[in-house]
Amino acid sequence: MAGAALLAGLAMLSPAALAVGDEAATGEAACGAIARAVHEIGAAPQFHSRMVAQTPGRRRPVEEERFVIGDVVYANSPGAGRWVKLPLTKSDRNALEAGFLAHPLQNCREEGRQNLDGTAVRLFGYQQTLPKEAGESIALGRIWIAEADGRPRRYEGRHGEVSVLMQFDYENIAPPFRQ
């Protein structure tokens, strides 16, 4: 459950998948790269994520932060004002990928190479058709994937009027409080 909440509404690759030559990946190659990157999040022994979701009409954005270290996740919602330590099972880690891939990726494309906070990344864009009670809707996503390790560093998405920004770190991860 904690793992599924960690990547609500998100997406992401392995270094070999990025090596598609100097040409930009499109279609199945780009969708495959994004899907492999999502897998890399759950496969990482440790990571830190920070999500900010903004909705029009809401004064403050929703913010969530997670520190995953092995089989433990430290979760914080600033609205709740406290950190909680929760177990993270193998099935929770698998849910990170499964929840994202429940909605097939479409119109995937590589949008170029960039430097993001000192890390060489490739930027990918995509769409997902999400079910909705009154009909389907389209979610748009962009993900920055590090060339060196194939892990996502940043995600931006939009579904309707809701926009989501997620940032990921994988190095020097420590609990947000003393254990």
Salt bridges, closest charged atoms under 4 A:
GLU63 OE1 - ARG50 NH2 2.68
GLU64 OE1 - ARG66 NH2 3.33
GLU65 OE2 - HIS48 NE2 2.62
GLU97 OE1 - HIS39 ND1 2.70
GLU110 OE2 - ARG122 NE 2.79
GLU111 OE2 - ARG109 NH2 3.11
GLU111 OE1 - ARG142 NH2 2.93
GLU147 OE2 - ARG113 NE 3.79
ASP149 OD2 - ARG153 NH2 2.86
GLU156 OE2 - ARG154 NH2 2.62
ASP169 OD2 - HIS48 ND1 3.26
